[in-house]
């Protein structure tokens, strides 16, 4: 995709390999939450995954975590690893042997915050301590570093959080050795990045964006038995979007699945936007589950017009059919269009539709400044076409460094101050914001795990139904499904303001995301 896709900006087509103003890949490095991360998810992968089949997942507990998924319990609830003491808690880890895949039986542990969990039996005592010592924790993350320079985002920009944390003493006295591997924003690249991370023997692996990348690494984690915390992706249901989530053992996410997000966006569509409805969506196994749940909710609640006005694309940034799709949608009188694609694709679609004289209302999963900073004035609440403002959903609060009146301003200010100190040549943006919060949530999880934390403890905390909040992120709740903790999201609209978006000054767009609903699990 990085070599072939085109993004259209203000009527001008630009190859992604060129510099077209200031442009970024959708959540290029979003890690944690949004979760850009249990890492925040961002707008999916760049290529269809069918050309790079991923290993089939092994059965086990349902799993998928990302830096988003960590709860914010703070340092108070320290717990122990094998045979160690448990500050603030009770219980222990009997060292009854066991190989790399279990065999050890563990007693329940209660933290000082009152949360009780049973350490998992995934690893022998020695293997459980991989990547963690009394002085250091090693974490490896895969992300689309290849695209970073084209979008003014460097690896050192993403890692400011860890610089600040380590300067303040790290996590319970441990310095965090945080490294990144380039997944090239492709499924094949994700396979190599996962191998590189695994060879470094980290405590756990984290996943950045990618509807195409994260499922690949998730399958590898299940086969090779390493802990994987990732961002938004499919839930593994088969057929996609139908039936129960797949079962995993080593993979966890604190972000909502794309299937859950599809239902939420359908609720928001019917409540806020006029019909007839239409859609353009990626017809790939790693994407289509979210479209299927969107379609089902629309069919069941009066939005069935979407069925006859839905068109497919082969990858998240594939623009080849847009002109024809737009002609058909316009001829059918469709007033609201779902854009189930990545943010570069969404920008290109809006620009192309505007050129063809078609300006419907839009609903998207791409709540990025890339969108509002590029085509915002075509889709915001003061656009000149009479359409409703674009709606988007995500788990981090909307990022706007020019607005100190939002409830989460103190968290934004903390991040902005850190960037001034540690990365003064970089203008912080929403990708940095998503990563910052995701990493903060991971830190909270490690604090709960405690001074004697091991990999069995991390899995046990999540498997025991951990439910916590790292403000200002939405809460994670692993009690319903021990591997999918994302149960809430925010709803945003594109909003016109009197200033240019701080992180897209070259685009001259006066549009930002404004939060309409905070951390809800229904949007109707």
N, C-alpha and C positions, 0 to 999 in steps of 0.2 A: 504493500500500500504506500509506503513511504516514497517509492520511486514512481508510482503510476497515478496515484489519486490526485485529483485537483481540488483545491479549495477556492471558492469564489468570494472575493472581497470587494464590496462596492462596485460590482459589475465587472471586475477584472479577474480572469482566471489565472491562478498561480499554481505551478507544480509544487508539491510539498517539499521537494528537494531544493527549492529556491527560497530566498528570503522575500516574503510577501508582507511587508509591514512588520508588525510584531505579532507573531502567531505562535500558538503552542498546541501540541497534541492534547486531546482531551485527557485530563488527569494523567499526563504523561508519567508522573512519578508519584501519583497520589498513593499514599500508603496507609493506611490505617483506617481509616474511617472515612470515615466520613462520616466515615469511616473512611479516606483514600486509603484502607487499611483497616478491621481488625486490620486494615489498610484501607484506605478509602477507595472505592471503585470508580472508575472513572468512566468513560464512555466506551468500554469494550475494546476488543482487540482489533488489529488492523487487517487481518486476513481471515478468509474462511478457513476453518480448522480441518475440513475434510481432507485436504491434501497432506496434512501432517497428523495422521491418526495418533491419538494419545493412548498410553497403556490403559487397560481396563482397570477400574478401581477394585480393590479387594473388599470383601464384606467386613463389617464391623460396626462400631458405633457410628452414627451419622456425624459428619465432621466437616468443618471449614471455619477457621478462625483467622482474624487478621488483626493488626494492631488496633483496629476499631473495637474488637471484641473484648479487650481487656476492661475489667471493671475498675472503677476508681474508688478503691477502698482505702488507699493511703497506707503509709508505712506501719500503721498500728498493728496489723494482723500478721505478724511473722509466724511462719510455720517451718517445719524442718524437713530435711531430706533423710535418706536412709540412715537409720540408727542414730540420728542426731537429736539434740534437744529441740524443743518447740517453744521459742519465746512467745508469750502471749497466747499459747494454745496448749491443748492436751493431746495425748495419743502418741503414736510412734510408728516407725517403719521396721517391723521385724525383718531381719536379714536372713530369710529362710532360703536363700539361694535364688535360682531362676536364671534363665538365659536371656538372650536379647529380645525375646518375644513374650516375656511374662514369667510366671511361675512363682513370683513372690507375692505373699499375701500381706496386705497393709491394713492397719487399724485406722479408724476414723481420726481426723484431726480437727480441732475446733480453734479458730483464730480468736484474737481478742475482740474482734468486732462481732463475734457470735456466729460466724459462718462455719458450718461443719462440712468437711469433704473427706472423701476416701481417696488416697493416692491411687492412681492407676497402676496396673501391673504390666506395663508395656515394655519395660526395660529392666535388665539386671541392674544391680546396684552400681556397678562400674559404668555401664552404658548410660544410666540415668544422669550421671554427672558430666556427660559430654558437653563441652563448650562453656562450662561454668567452674570457676575456682573461687577461692576466698577473696580474690582481688579483681576478677574480671569476668564479664559475660560477653560471649561472642554471638552476634546476630548477623545473619546474611540475608539480604533482600534482593529479589530480582525486579528490575524495572526497565523502562524503555530509554536507557541512557543514550542510545543512538540518535534519538530525536531531540535530545536536550538542547544542543547548540542552536538548532534551527528555531527553537522556541524560547530562547533566552533563559533557559533553566539548566543549571549545572549540578553535578553531583554534590558539590560543596554547598549549594543553596539548600538542598534538601536536608543536609545533615546538621544544620545549625542547632536544632534541638539538642542533639547529643553533645555538641560542643559545650553548650550552656550547662547541661546536666552534669557532664564530667567535671567541668570547672567547679561545680558546687559540691563535688564529692561522689557523684555517680549514684548508683542504686544500692543503698545499704552498704556503702563503702566500696562497692565494686565499680570499676570503670567499664563503660560499655564500648566494646570493640565492634563498631557497626560498619559493615562493608556492603557494597552493592555490586551485582552482576548484571550486565546488559542483556535483556531478553529480546532486544531489537524490535519489540512490539509485534512479534510473530509467534505462532505456536511452536515452530521449529526452534527459534531462538530461545523460547522458554525452556525447552528440553535441555539445551546446552547450559543455560544459566542455572537450572536446577542441579545439574551434575556438578557444576563449578561450586555452587553453594554447599552441596552435600560433601564434596571432597575437602572442604575447609573445616568439617566437623563442628558446626555451630551448635549453640544451645537449641535454637529453632530457626526456621526459614520463614521469611515474610514475603508476601506477594504484593506487588504494586498493581496498577491497573491491568485489566485485560480480560474481557469476556472470553477471548480465545486463549490467553496465556495461562490464567489461573487454573482452569480445569485440567490443563496438561500437567502442571506441576502438582496439582492435587492428586492426580492418578499416580505420578511418580512417588509422591510422599507415601501413598498407601502401599505401593509395592516395596519401596526401599525403607519404610519404617522410620521416617524422620518427622518431627513435629512441624506442621505447616500452618501459619496464621495468614489468612488472605482477605481480600476485599470482596466487593460485590461480584457475583458470578451466578451461574445456573445452580439449581439444587440437585442436579443429577437425576431428576425424574425421567422415566422412560415409558412412553414417548414424552418428549420434552413438554413441560407444562401440564402434564396429566399424571395423576396419581401421587403417591407419597414421595418425599425426597429420598434420594439414595442414602445408603448407610456407609459411613466412613469411620475410621479408627484414629487416624493421626492428623486429620485436617479439621480446622475450625475457622469460623468467620463470625465477626460481630456485626457485619453489614447485612441488610436484608437481601434475600435472593432476588434475582431478576423476576422470578415468578411472582413473588409477593409485590414487588414494585409495579408489575404490570396491572395487578388488581387495583392497587392504590391509584395509579394514574387513570384508570378507567372511571373510578369513583369521582376523581377530581374533574375529569372531562365532562361527565354527565351533569355534575352540579354547576359547573361554571361556564361551559361553552356550548354554542348552538350546533345543531345538526343541520343537514346531514353530515355524517362523520366519515372520515377516510383515514388511511394509514399508508406509510411506506416503511417497510421493516426488513431487517437482515434475515434471509432465509438460510440460516446455518444452525446446526444443532446446539451450539453454545449460546445462541442468541434467541432462538425462536420460542423458547419456553415462556419468556416474558410477554411476547406478542400473543401467545395462545391464551394466557390468563387474562390479558387485556380484552381480547376478542370474546372470550366466554362471558366475562362480566358485562360487556356491552350488549351481547346477545340476550342475556338474562334480564337486563334492566332497561330495555327500550332503545338501545343504541345499535341495533342490528344493521343499520345502513352501512356500517363500517365493512361488513362482509363483502359487498359488491364493489367497494371502492378501496381495496387494499392491494398494494403492489410491492413486489419484492426486489431486493438487491442482494448481491452475492457477498458483500463484505461491508464492514462498518463505514468505510469511506468511499465506496464505489458509487460514482455519480453518473455512470453511463446511461442510465434509463430515466434520469430525472426529468428531462425535457418532455418526453412522452408521457410520463406519469402525471406531470403537472397539467398537461393538456387534457387528459382524461378526468382528472379531479375537478378541474375548472368546468368542463362540459357537464359534469354530473351535478354541479351546484354545491359541491362539498364546502362546508363553512369552517370545519375544524379538522386538522390533520395531525395524527400522531406521527412523530419522527422517532422511530425506534432504530437508531443508528448512532455512530459516534459524533462528537461535537464538530469535527471538521465536515462531516457529511451534512449535519444539520445546518451549519453555516452556508454550505454550498447550495443546499436545497432552497433555503429562504432567499438567497441572492438570485438564484435562477428563477424561482417563482415570481419574484418581484419584477425581474426583467420581462417576464411573459405577462405581466399585468394581473397576476394572481396573488392575493394577499389575504389568506384565510387566518383564522386563529390557529395557534400551534400548542401542542402538548409534547414534552420531551423528557427523557431521562437524563439529559445533559445539562445539569445545573452548574455550568462553568462560566467564568468571566470571559472565556474564549468566545462564547456565544453573544453575551450582552455587549462585549467590547468590539464585536465585529459587525453584527447585524442588528444590534439592540434597538435602534430607532425605527426599524421596520416591524418590530414585534412587541414594543413596549406599550404601556398604558396611555401614551400620548401620540401613538402613531397616527399618520394622516389617512389611513385606509379604513378606519372604523372597525377594525378587528379587535377582539379581546386580547389582552396581553398574554404572551407566552407563559405557560405554566411548566414548572419543573419540580422534581422531588429529590431530596438528598438528606444525608444524616448529619452533616456538619451544619452549623448555622451559616447563613449567608454572609459572605465576606465583603466588607466595604470599609476600608481604612479611613474614609472621609466622614464616617458617621459615628460619632462617639455616643450617640443616644440609644444604641441598641443595648439590650440587657447583658450581652456577652462582651461588651467593650473592654472590660478589664483583661480578659483573656487575649483579645486582639492586641491590646496595648503591650502586654507582656511579650508577645511574639515580636511585635514591631521594634520594641526596645532591644531585644536580643539580636535582631538582624542589624540594627544600627551598630551594635558592639562587635559582632562577629562576622558580619558579611555586608559591610557598609556600601559596597559597590552594586548591590543587587536590590531591586525594588520588590519587596515581598508581594506575593500574589495569592490567589485562592488555592493553587496547588501547594504552596508552602504552608498555608493555613490548614489544609486537610492533613498534610503530613505531620505537622506540629501536633495537632490534636490526637492523631492516631498514635504517635509515639508517646504522648502523655498518657494515653490510656494503657499502652503496653507497660509503661513504667509503673502505673498503679497496680497492674496485675502482678508484676514482679515484686512489688512491695508487699502485697498480700501474701505472696508465696513465701517470702521471708528469707532469713539469713542462710538457711540450710536448704534452699530451694533446689529441686532437681526436675527432670523432665516428667517423671511420674507425677510429681506434685502439680505441675502446670496442667497436664491432662486431667488429673483428678479434680482440680478446682472447676474446670469447665464441665466435666462429665457429671459433677454433683449439682449442676443447675445454678451456677453463679449468676446473680442478678445485681448489677450495680450501675452507678452513673459516674462518668468522668465529665463534669460540667466543662463546657457547654454542649457536649455531645449528647445525643439521645441515649437513653439507658440501653444496656444490653441485658438480655434475659435468656439464659441457657436452660431454664427449667422446663420449657416446652419441648425443646429439641436440643440435646446436649452438644451439638456441633454447629447449630445455626442460631446465633444469639441476637441477630438483628430483627427487632420486633416493631420498631418505630422509625418515623422519618419526618422531615419538614417539608412543607409545601411552599414554593416561591412563585412570585410573578415578576416579569420584567418591568422595571419601574424607571421612569424618566426622572433625572435629577439635573441640577443646575451646573454640574461640573463634569469633567471628562473622567472616565474610569481610570483610576490611579495606575493600574498595571497594563493598560492599553492606550497610552497617550497618543500614539501615532494614528489610531483609528478614529479619534475625535468623536467617540460615541458617548452620549450623556445618559447611559442606561446602566443600571445595576440590578442585582437580584434583591427583591424585598420579600421578607418572610411573612407569609400569610397565616400559616398554621405551624405550631412548634411541637415536634415529637408526638405525633399522633399515630394511631394504628387504624384509623378510618378517615376517609376524606370525602364522605358524602353527607 
